Amino acid sequence: MRKFAGTMDDSATGVDTVRQATPRFEGWNLIPMAGVPIVGLMFVNRLNTIADTWRDSAGILSEVLRTDSGKIYKAADNYVTAARANTVK
């Protein structure tokens, strides 16, 4: 159980890493697109909306993974405690 909880916690870290690396187009990074027609620049808002949605979703996912992994760690501790109590008798 602890190994599974560790995997969940590692997954949350991976999701956070990808979330932080999600590109968002701002004014300074549109300079290389200066040769792109103005019609193409209208899609920048759509791309930013998708990036924002991904960031929000990834934040929720990583929070759930961390919270649930903590619960699984606690459950594993409870099982160990119960097993030790049974062997003491």
Protein Blocks (a to p, Z undefined) as FASTA:
>chain_A
ZZmmmmmmmmmmmmmmmmmmpccddfklmmmmmmpcfklmmmmmmmmmmmmmmmmmmmmm
mmmmmmmmmmmmmmmmmmmmmmmmmmmZZ
